[in-house]
């Protein structure tokens, strides 16, 4: 340290002398109109030297700053063990869920951690899990940098731990060159890919299969037996359909519309799909007999947007076969039409581990085609459904059931603790009496979307309801009167009320805070089912 201080003093003295000499040159000498004079040449040379000094000073600053930042006295977090520090890094990164959408973190993470201090750099580079997530959103021509970033990440992890999400969002950069770059990336990283999600976000009026191009660039490089999660998401399909092997078109899919063909043999494709445990499909699906639907713990069959030609449906007998092949299923989203098979007379499929059932896109008329197939175990279950359909322009009958008969029967054989109900018509009021009388007594969280809550009829003289208390009530896009919620809270005490931020005035929130022990504002575009996941930012509304 003594040597550093001595050198610092000499540097300060030399800088003072140097600045003095520069000032003398500037005030005592005049430049002529000629080029190449000794004075002008000398000044230009010194400017280059000063630029080099600037780089050296920045390097010195970086070295000293990193050393300072590693001090446990100044930065208490550095007193923690590397294992705990790595865990904190993981929490900062948050668990990477396979969202249908994709965003790049800013600042870029985890690269930023490696520039804080030498210890953080050592811990970050030594943590494979921090480098296991590769997002490549193709918005513009900067995708080359993101692909190179992904290659760097892949070089730092062991086989079968890489999670890759590629999204196309700009047709102008979707060229054969891009396809080659993606193919090269997947060729070098294919053996390490554990999870793969391919998303098309390009809207096209022509028959351009952007998702197919992503599949062709990636699937041939996946090592059979390594893939655990697969997501194929097409937000803008020209038509909904199926994905399959080119080889098996004439044999396996004679009566199925094959929209995307994969240039692999049927055996190769089956070997890739068979080990999958989590399968997310939106608007494109594998044939219902595919081994992709065996042994799953998470299955999501989703549709969105509009397609010009036809739609996709599944027979109840086919869905029964899929459910029977997935006895450990924990999460099931079914938003496609389920057609009841005439010969399907078997009992429900027992799913002991089922924890989440989402049918929010299926109308109540089709509940009878899917709910009788399901027999959950006694684990707490989250259920998302649509309310029973009634004409929104007829008067609300307070004795009418909010739930369809298949839903009421399902309540009796399940342990529903979280119930999310979506209304098809905002103008239709909510039958609060039915909500309290017919909801299972086990429910602790209720989420309501697109309801009108302004009628207290049936609450004032309500007999003992099944639902006597709630931990949380979520209201999304709901119109309500404070008096109605006050009466609801009197009949069924509610601990927490959650609402979207900016949907209510401060005066209304103050009135609600006087009714409910906790009022939370939610600032998120996430679905209402995610409001209680711990991943959504919310805050308490406090009275002034």
C-alpha positions as CSV (number, residue, x, y, z in Angstrom):
1,X,0.0,0.0,0.0
2,X,2.9,2.3,0.8
3,X,4.2,1.8,-2.7
4,X,0.8,2.6,-4.2
5,X,0.6,5.9,-2.3
6,X,4.1,6.9,-3.3
7,X,3.3,6.2,-6.9
8,X,0.1,8.1,-6.6
9,X,1.9,11.2,-5.3
10,X,4.4,11.0,-8.2
11,X,1.6,10.6,-10.7
12,X,-0.2,13.7,-9.2
13,X,3.0,15.7,-9.4
14,X,3.7,14.6,-13.0
15,X,0.1,15.4,-14.0
16,X,0.4,18.9,-12.6
17,X,3.6,19.5,-14.5
18,X,2.0,18.1,-17.7
19,X,-1.0,20.3,-17.4
20,X,1.2,23.3,-16.9
21,X,3.2,22.4,-20.0
22,X,0.0,22.1,-22.0
23,X,-1.2,25.5,-20.8
24,X,2.1,27.1,-21.8
25,X,1.9,25.6,-25.3
26,X,-1.7,26.8,-25.7
27,X,-0.9,30.4,-24.6
28,X,2.6,31.0,-25.9
29,X,2.6,29.6,-29.4
30,X,0.4,30.4,-32.4
31,X,-0.3,27.8,-35.1
32,X,0.5,28.8,-38.7
33,X,-1.6,27.8,-41.7
34,X,0.9,25.2,-42.7
35,X,0.4,21.4,-42.2
36,X,3.1,19.2,-40.7
37,X,4.8,21.8,-38.6
38,X,6.8,20.5,-35.5
39,X,4.3,22.2,-33.2
40,X,1.2,20.7,-34.8
41,X,2.8,17.2,-35.1
42,X,3.7,17.3,-31.5
43,X,0.2,18.3,-30.4
44,X,-1.4,15.5,-32.4
45,X,1.1,13.0,-31.0
46,X,0.3,14.1,-27.5
47,X,-3.4,13.7,-28.1
48,X,-2.9,10.1,-29.0
49,X,-0.8,9.6,-25.9
50,X,-3.4,11.2,-23.7
51,X,-6.0,8.8,-25.1
52,X,-3.8,5.9,-24.1
53,X,-3.4,7.4,-20.6
54,X,-7.2,7.6,-20.4
55,X,-7.5,3.9,-21.1
56,X,-4.8,3.1,-18.4
57,X,-6.6,5.3,-15.9
58,X,-9.9,3.5,-16.5
59,X,-8.1,0.1,-16.1
60,X,-6.6,1.3,-12.8
61,X,-10.0,2.5,-11.6
62,X,-11.6,-0.9,-12.5
63,X,-8.9,-2.8,-10.6
64,X,-9.3,-0.7,-7.5
65,X,-13.1,-0.7,-7.6
66,X,-13.2,-4.5,-7.9
67,X,-10.9,-4.8,-4.9
68,X,-13.0,-2.4,-2.9
69,X,-16.2,-4.1,-3.8
70,X,-14.8,-7.4,-2.5
71,X,-14.5,-6.0,1.0
72,X,-16.9,-7.7,3.5
73,X,-16.7,-4.5,5.6
74,X,-18.0,-2.2,2.8
75,X,-20.1,-4.9,1.0
76,X,-21.5,-7.2,3.8
77,X,-22.9,-9.6,1.2
78,X,-19.3,-10.7,0.4
79,X,-19.0,-12.1,3.9
80,X,-21.4,-14.9,2.8
81,X,-20.2,-18.2,1.5
82,X,-20.0,-18.8,-2.2
83,X,-22.9,-21.3,-2.0
84,X,-25.2,-18.7,-0.4
85,X,-24.0,-16.0,-2.7
86,X,-24.8,-18.2,-5.7
87,X,-28.3,-18.9,-4.3
88,X,-28.9,-15.1,-4.0
89,X,-27.9,-14.7,-7.6
90,X,-30.5,-17.4,-8.5
91,X,-33.2,-15.6,-6.5
92,X,-32.3,-12.3,-8.3
93,X,-32.7,-14.1,-11.6
94,X,-36.0,-15.6,-10.5
95,X,-37.1,-19.0,-11.5
96,X,-37.4,-19.0,-15.3
97,X,-40.8,-20.1,-16.2
98,X,-41.6,-21.1,-19.7
99,X,-43.7,-18.1,-20.6
100,X,-45.4,-17.9,-23.9
101,X,-44.0,-14.4,-24.2
102,X,-40.3,-13.5,-24.0
103,X,-38.4,-10.4,-22.9
104,X,-34.7,-9.7,-22.6
105,X,-33.6,-8.7,-19.1
106,X,-32.1,-5.3,-18.7
107,X,-29.4,-4.9,-17.7
108,X,-28.2,-8.1,-19.3
109,X,-28.2,-10.9,-16.7
110,X,-26.1,-12.7,-15.6
111,X,-23.3,-11.0,-17.5
112,X,-23.6,-7.9,-15.2
113,X,-22.7,-10.0,-12.2
114,X,-19.3,-10.8,-13.7
115,X,-18.3,-7.1,-13.7
116,X,-19.0,-6.2,-10.1
117,X,-15.9,-7.7,-8.4
118,X,-13.5,-10.6,-8.9
119,X,-15.3,-12.7,-6.3
120,X,-18.7,-12.2,-7.9
121,X,-17.2,-13.0,-11.2
122,X,-15.7,-16.2,-9.8
123,X,-19.0,-17.3,-8.2
124,X,-21.1,-16.4,-11.3
125,X,-18.9,-18.2,-13.8
126,X,-18.8,-21.2,-11.5
127,X,-22.6,-21.5,-11.4
128,X,-23.8,-23.5,-14.4
129,X,-27.5,-22.8,-13.7
130,X,-27.0,-19.0,-14.2
131,X,-25.9,-19.7,-17.8
132,X,-28.4,-22.4,-18.6
133,X,-31.1,-20.0,-20.0
134,X,-30.8,-18.8,-23.5
135,X,-33.4,-16.3,-24.9
136,X,-33.2,-15.4,-28.6
137,X,-35.9,-12.9,-29.5
138,X,-35.6,-12.0,-33.2
139,X,-36.8,-8.4,-33.3
140,X,-34.1,-6.9,-35.5
141,X,-30.6,-7.7,-36.9
142,X,-29.1,-7.7,-33.4
143,X,-30.1,-11.4,-33.3
144,X,-26.6,-12.3,-34.3
145,X,-25.3,-10.9,-31.0
146,X,-28.0,-12.8,-29.1
147,X,-27.1,-16.1,-30.9
148,X,-23.4,-15.5,-30.1
149,X,-24.5,-14.8,-26.5
150,X,-26.4,-18.1,-26.5
151,X,-23.3,-19.9,-27.8
152,X,-21.2,-18.4,-24.9
153,X,-23.8,-19.6,-22.4
154,X,-23.9,-23.1,-23.9
155,X,-20.1,-23.3,-23.6
156,X,-20.4,-22.8,-19.8
157,X,-22.9,-25.6,-19.0
158,X,-22.8,-29.4,-19.0
159,X,-24.9,-31.6,-21.3
160,X,-28.7,-31.7,-20.8
161,X,-29.1,-28.5,-18.8
162,X,-29.7,-25.8,-21.4
163,X,-33.1,-24.1,-21.7
164,X,-33.6,-22.4,-25.1
165,X,-36.4,-20.1,-26.1
166,X,-36.4,-18.7,-29.7
167,X,-39.0,-16.2,-30.8
168,X,-39.6,-14.6,-34.2
169,X,-41.2,-11.2,-34.3
170,X,-39.9,-9.5,-37.5
171,X,-40.5,-11.0,-40.9
172,X,-37.9,-8.5,-42.5
173,X,-35.0,-10.4,-40.8
174,X,-36.4,-13.8,-41.3
175,X,-34.1,-14.9,-44.1
176,X,-32.2,-18.0,-45.2
177,X,-29.2,-16.5,-43.5
178,X,-31.0,-16.4,-40.2
179,X,-32.1,-20.0,-40.7
180,X,-28.4,-21.0,-41.2
181,X,-27.3,-19.1,-38.0
182,X,-30.0,-20.8,-35.9
183,X,-29.1,-24.2,-37.5
184,X,-25.4,-23.6,-36.5
185,X,-26.3,-22.6,-33.0
186,X,-28.5,-25.7,-32.5
187,X,-25.9,-27.9,-34.1
188,X,-23.3,-26.8,-31.6
189,X,-25.7,-26.8,-28.6
190,X,-28.2,-29.5,-29.4
191,X,-26.6,-32.1,-27.1
192,X,-27.1,-29.7,-24.1
193,X,-30.7,-28.7,-24.8
194,X,-33.0,-29.8,-22.0
195,X,-35.9,-27.5,-22.7
196,X,-36.9,-26.0,-26.0
197,X,-39.5,-23.4,-26.7
198,X,-40.1,-22.1,-30.3
199,X,-42.5,-19.2,-30.7
200,X,-43.8,-17.5,-33.8
201,X,-45.0,-13.9,-33.3
202,X,-45.1,-12.9,-37.0
203,X,-48.5,-12.2,-38.5
204,X,-48.6,-13.2,-42.1
205,X,-51.4,-13.3,-44.7
206,X,-49.4,-15.6,-46.9
207,X,-48.5,-19.3,-46.5
208,X,-45.2,-18.6,-44.6
209,X,-44.5,-21.2,-42.0
210,X,-42.2,-19.3,-39.6
211,X,-42.6,-21.9,-36.9
212,X,-41.8,-24.7,-39.3
213,X,-38.5,-23.0,-40.1
214,X,-37.6,-22.9,-36.4
215,X,-38.5,-26.5,-36.0
216,X,-36.4,-27.6,-39.0
217,X,-33.4,-25.6,-37.6
218,X,-33.5,-27.2,-34.2
219,X,-35.1,-30.7,-34.1
220,X,-32.5,-32.5,-36.2
221,X,-29.8,-31.5,-33.6
222,X,-31.7,-32.6,-30.5
223,X,-30.1,-35.7,-28.9
224,X,-32.8,-38.4,-28.2
225,X,-33.5,-38.8,-24.5
226,X,-32.4,-35.4,-23.4
227,X,-35.5,-33.2,-24.0
228,X,-37.7,-32.6,-20.9
229,X,-39.8,-29.5,-21.9
230,X,-41.1,-28.7,-25.4
231,X,-43.2,-25.6,-26.3
232,X,-44.4,-25.0,-29.8
233,X,-46.3,-21.7,-30.0
234,X,-47.8,-20.1,-33.1
235,X,-49.7,-16.9,-32.3
236,X,-50.7,-16.3,-35.9
237,X,-51.3,-19.6,-37.7
238,X,-52.7,-19.4,-41.2
239,X,-54.6,-22.5,-40.0
240,X,-54.4,-24.7,-36.9
241,X,-53.2,-28.2,-37.5
242,X,-50.7,-30.9,-36.7
243,X,-46.9,-31.5,-36.7
244,X,-45.5,-34.7,-37.8
245,X,-42.7,-36.6,-39.6
246,X,-42.4,-36.2,-43.4
247,X,-41.8,-39.9,-43.7
248,X,-45.1,-40.8,-42.0
249,X,-47.5,-38.5,-43.7
250,X,-49.2,-41.0,-45.9
251,X,-49.2,-43.7,-43.2
252,X,-49.8,-42.0,-39.9
253,X,-51.8,-39.0,-40.9
254,X,-54.3,-40.1,-43.6
255,X,-57.2,-38.3,-41.9
256,X,-55.2,-35.5,-40.2
257,X,-54.3,-32.1,-41.6
258,X,-50.6,-32.0,-41.3
259,X,-49.5,-28.3,-41.4
260,X,-45.9,-28.7,-40.4
261,X,-43.7,-31.6,-41.5
262,X,-40.4,-32.4,-39.8
263,X,-37.6,-33.9,-41.9
264,X,-37.0,-36.8,-39.5
265,X,-38.0,-40.4,-39.6
266,X,-41.0,-41.3,-37.5
267,X,-38.7,-43.4,-35.2
268,X,-36.3,-40.4,-34.7
269,X,-39.1,-38.1,-33.9
270,X,-40.7,-40.5,-31.4
271,X,-37.3,-40.9,-29.7
272,X,-37.1,-37.1,-29.2
273,X,-40.6,-36.7,-28.0
274,X,-41.0,-39.8,-25.7
275,X,-38.9,-38.5,-22.7
276,X,-40.8,-35.1,-22.6
277,X,-42.4,-34.3,-19.3
278,X,-43.8,-30.9,-20.0
279,X,-45.5,-30.1,-23.3
280,X,-47.0,-26.7,-24.3
281,X,-48.7,-26.5,-27.7
282,X,-50.5,-23.5,-29.0
283,X,-52.4,-23.8,-32.4
284,X,-50.1,-26.6,-33.5
285,X,-50.3,-30.2,-32.1
286,X,-48.8,-33.6,-32.5
287,X,-51.2,-36.4,-33.6
288,X,-53.3,-37.6,-30.6
289,X,-51.6,-41.0,-30.8
290,X,-48.1,-39.5,-30.5
291,X,-45.8,-40.7,-27.7
292,X,-45.3,-37.0,-26.9
293,X,-48.5,-37.3,-24.8
294,X,-47.2,-40.1,-22.6
295,X,-45.7,-39.7,-19.1
296,X,-46.4,-35.9,-18.9
297,X,-46.6,-33.9,-15.7
298,X,-47.6,-30.7,-17.5
299,X,-49.8,-30.6,-20.6
300,X,-51.2,-27.5,-22.2
301,X,-53.3,-27.7,-25.4
302,X,-54.0,-24.1,-26.2
303,X,-55.6,-22.1,-29.0
304,X,-55.6,-18.3,-29.6
305,X,-56.3,-15.8,-32.4
306,X,-58.1,-16.7,-35.5
307,X,-57.2,-19.1,-38.3
308,X,-58.6,-18.9,-41.8
309,X,-59.2,-22.5,-42.3
310,X,-60.8,-24.9,-39.9
311,X,-60.0,-25.8,-36.3
312,X,-58.6,-28.6,-34.2
313,X,-60.7,-30.8,-31.9
314,X,-60.2,-34.0,-30.0
315,X,-62.6,-36.9,-29.2
316,X,-63.2,-37.6,-25.6
317,X,-62.0,-41.2,-26.0
318,X,-58.7,-39.8,-27.4
319,X,-58.3,-37.4,-24.5
320,X,-59.1,-40.3,-22.1
321,X,-56.2,-42.3,-23.6
322,X,-53.8,-39.3,-23.2
323,X,-54.9,-38.8,-19.6
324,X,-54.5,-42.5,-18.8
325,X,-51.0,-42.4,-20.2
326,X,-50.1,-39.5,-17.9
327,X,-50.9,-40.8,-14.3
328,X,-48.5,-38.3,-12.8
329,X,-50.1,-35.2,-14.5
330,X,-50.0,-32.1,-12.3
331,X,-50.9,-29.3,-14.6
332,X,-53.5,-29.6,-17.4
333,X,-54.7,-26.8,-19.7
334,X,-57.3,-27.7,-22.3
335,X,-58.6,-24.9,-24.5
336,X,-59.5,-26.9,-27.5
337,X,-62.9,-28.4,-28.3
338,X,-63.5,-31.9,-26.9
339,X,-66.1,-33.8,-28.8
340,X,-68.0,-36.4,-26.8
341,X,-67.5,-39.9,-28.2
342,X,-70.6,-42.0,-28.5
343,X,-68.9,-45.1,-27.4
344,X,-67.0,-43.5,-24.5
345,X,-68.8,-44.9,-21.4
346,X,-65.8,-45.6,-19.1
347,X,-65.4,-43.9,-15.7
348,X,-63.1,-40.9,-15.0
349,X,-59.3,-41.2,-15.1
350,X,-57.7,-41.0,-11.6
351,X,-55.1,-38.3,-11.4
352,X,-53.7,-38.3,-7.9
353,X,-51.2,-35.5,-8.4
354,X,-53.4,-33.0,-10.3
355,X,-52.8,-29.5,-8.9
356,X,-54.0,-27.2,-11.7
357,X,-56.8,-27.6,-14.2
358,X,-57.4,-24.7,-16.6
359,X,-60.5,-24.8,-18.9
360,X,-61.0,-21.0,-19.2
361,X,-61.4,-21.0,-23.0
362,X,-64.0,-23.8,-23.0
363,X,-67.6,-22.7,-22.8
364,X,-69.9,-24.2,-20.2
365,X,-71.8,-26.1,-22.9
366,X,-68.7,-28.3,-23.4
367,X,-68.0,-29.0,-19.7
368,X,-69.8,-32.3,-20.0
369,X,-67.3,-33.5,-22.6
370,X,-64.2,-33.1,-20.5
371,X,-65.0,-32.9,-16.7
372,X,-66.5,-36.4,-16.4
373,X,-63.1,-37.7,-17.7
374,X,-61.3,-36.4,-14.6
375,X,-61.0,-37.7,-11.1
376,X,-58.4,-35.7,-9.1
377,X,-56.8,-36.9,-5.9
378,X,-57.0,-35.0,-2.6
379,X,-54.2,-32.5,-3.4
380,X,-55.3,-28.8,-3.3
381,X,-56.5,-28.0,-6.8
382,X,-56.7,-24.8,-8.8
383,X,-59.6,-24.7,-11.2
384,X,-60.2,-22.2,-14.0
385,X,-63.6,-22.2,-15.8
386,X,-66.1,-20.1,-17.6
387,X,-69.3,-19.3,-15.9
388,X,-72.5,-21.0,-17.0
389,X,-73.7,-19.2,-20.1
390,X,-77.0,-17.2,-19.9
391,X,-78.3,-14.5,-22.2
392,X,-76.8,-11.3,-20.9
393,X,-79.9,-9.3,-21.8
394,X,-82.3,-11.3,-19.6
395,X,-82.9,-10.6,-16.0
396,X,-80.7,-12.3,-13.5
397,X,-82.5,-15.1,-11.6
398,X,-80.9,-15.2,-8.2
399,X,-81.9,-18.8,-7.8
400,X,-80.1,-19.7,-11.0
401,X,-76.8,-21.7,-10.7
402,X,-73.6,-19.9,-11.6
403,X,-72.0,-23.3,-12.4
404,X,-73.0,-25.9,-14.9
405,X,-74.0,-29.4,-13.7
406,X,-70.7,-31.0,-14.7
407,X,-68.9,-28.4,-12.7
408,X,-71.0,-29.0,-9.6
409,X,-70.4,-32.8,-9.9
410,X,-66.7,-32.1,-10.3
411,X,-66.7,-30.1,-7.0
412,X,-68.0,-33.2,-5.2
413,X,-65.0,-35.4,-6.2
414,X,-62.2,-32.9,-5.9
415,X,-60.4,-30.7,-3.4
416,X,-60.7,-27.3,-5.1
417,X,-59.0,-24.6,-3.1
418,X,-58.5,-21.9,-5.8
419,X,-61.4,-21.1,-8.1
420,X,-61.1,-18.7,-11.1
421,X,-64.3,-17.9,-13.0
422,X,-64.4,-16.0,-16.3
423,X,-67.6,-14.4,-17.6
424,X,-68.3,-14.5,-21.3
425,X,-70.4,-11.3,-21.2
426,X,-69.4,-8.3,-19.1
427,X,-73.0,-7.1,-19.1
428,X,-74.1,-10.2,-17.2
429,X,-74.3,-9.8,-13.4
430,X,-72.8,-12.3,-10.9
431,X,-75.1,-14.5,-8.9
432,X,-73.5,-13.9,-5.5
433,X,-75.9,-16.3,-3.9
434,X,-74.9,-19.1,-6.2
435,X,-71.2,-18.2,-5.7
436,X,-71.5,-18.6,-1.9
437,X,-73.9,-21.5,-1.9
438,X,-72.5,-23.7,-4.6
439,X,-68.7,-23.1,-4.3
440,X,-66.9,-25.9,-2.5
441,X,-66.3,-25.2,1.2
442,X,-62.6,-26.0,0.6
443,X,-62.1,-22.9,-1.6
444,X,-59.8,-20.3,-0.1
445,X,-59.1,-18.2,-3.2
446,X,-61.7,-16.9,-5.7
447,X,-60.8,-14.9,-8.9
448,X,-63.6,-13.2,-10.9
449,X,-63.0,-11.8,-14.4
450,X,-65.4,-9.6,-16.4
451,X,-68.3,-9.7,-13.9
452,X,-70.7,-7.0,-12.8
453,X,-71.1,-7.0,-9.0
454,X,-73.8,-4.5,-8.2
455,X,-76.8,-6.5,-6.9
456,X,-77.1,-7.6,-3.3
457,X,-80.3,-9.5,-3.8
458,X,-80.2,-12.8,-2.1
459,X,-77.4,-11.9,0.3
460,X,-79.4,-10.2,3.1
461,X,-81.5,-13.3,4.0
462,X,-79.0,-15.9,2.9
463,X,-79.1,-19.2,4.7
464,X,-75.9,-20.8,5.9
465,X,-73.6,-20.8,2.8
466,X,-71.1,-23.5,2.0
467,X,-68.5,-20.7,1.6
468,X,-68.0,-19.0,5.0
469,X,-64.6,-17.4,4.5
470,X,-61.9,-16.5,1.9
471,X,-58.2,-15.9,2.1
472,X,-58.3,-13.9,-1.1
473,X,-60.7,-12.4,-3.6
474,X,-59.2,-11.3,-7.0
475,X,-61.2,-9.0,-9.2
476,X,-60.1,-8.5,-12.8
477,X,-62.0,-6.2,-15.2
478,X,-65.0,-6.3,-12.9
479,X,-67.5,-3.5,-12.3
480,X,-68.7,-3.4,-8.7
481,X,-70.4,-1.3,-6.1
482,X,-68.6,-0.8,-2.7
483,X,-71.9,-1.6,-0.9
484,X,-72.1,-5.0,-2.6
485,X,-68.6,-5.9,-1.6
486,X,-69.3,-4.7,1.9
487,X,-72.3,-7.0,2.2
488,X,-70.3,-9.9,0.6
489,X,-67.6,-9.5,3.2
490,X,-70.2,-9.5,6.0
491,X,-71.6,-12.8,4.8
492,X,-68.3,-14.3,3.9
493,X,-65.3,-12.6,5.6
494,X,-62.4,-12.0,3.1
495,X,-58.8,-11.4,4.3
496,X,-57.3,-10.0,1.1
497,X,-58.9,-8.1,-1.8
498,X,-56.8,-7.7,-5.0
499,X,-57.5,-5.4,-7.9
500,X,-55.6,-4.2,-11.0
501,X,-53.8,-0.9,-10.3
502,X,-55.3,2.3,-11.9
503,X,-58.7,0.7,-12.2
504,X,-60.1,2.4,-9.1
505,X,-59.9,5.9,-7.8
506,X,-58.1,6.5,-4.5
507,X,-61.4,7.3,-2.8
508,X,-62.8,3.9,-3.8
509,X,-59.6,2.1,-2.6
510,X,-59.9,4.0,0.8
511,X,-63.5,2.7,1.2
512,X,-62.4,-0.8,0.4
513,X,-59.5,-0.6,2.8
514,X,-62.0,0.1,5.5
515,X,-63.9,-3.1,4.7
516,X,-61.1,-5.6,4.0
517,X,-58.1,-6.2,6.3
518,X,-55.7,-6.1,3.3
519,X,-56.3,-4.4,-0.1
520,X,-53.6,-5.1,-2.7
521,X,-53.0,-3.4,-6.0
522,X,-51.7,-5.6,-8.8
523,X,-49.6,-4.1,-11.6
524,X,-49.4,-6.8,-14.2
525,X,-50.7,-8.0,-17.5
526,X,-50.5,-11.6,-16.2
527,X,-53.6,-13.8,-16.1
528,X,-55.7,-13.8,-13.0
529,X,-54.5,-17.3,-12.1
530,X,-51.0,-15.9,-11.7
531,X,-51.9,-13.2,-9.2
532,X,-51.2,-15.4,-6.2
533,X,-48.1,-17.1,-7.5
534,X,-45.6,-14.9,-5.8
535,X,-44.1,-13.9,-9.1
536,X,-46.5,-10.9,-9.6
537,X,-45.7,-7.5,-8.3
538,X,-48.3,-6.1,-5.9
539,X,-48.4,-3.8,-3.0
540,X,-50.7,-2.9,-0.1
541,X,-53.1,0.0,-0.3
542,X,-52.9,1.9,3.0
543,X,-55.3,4.5,4.3
544,X,-53.8,8.1,4.4
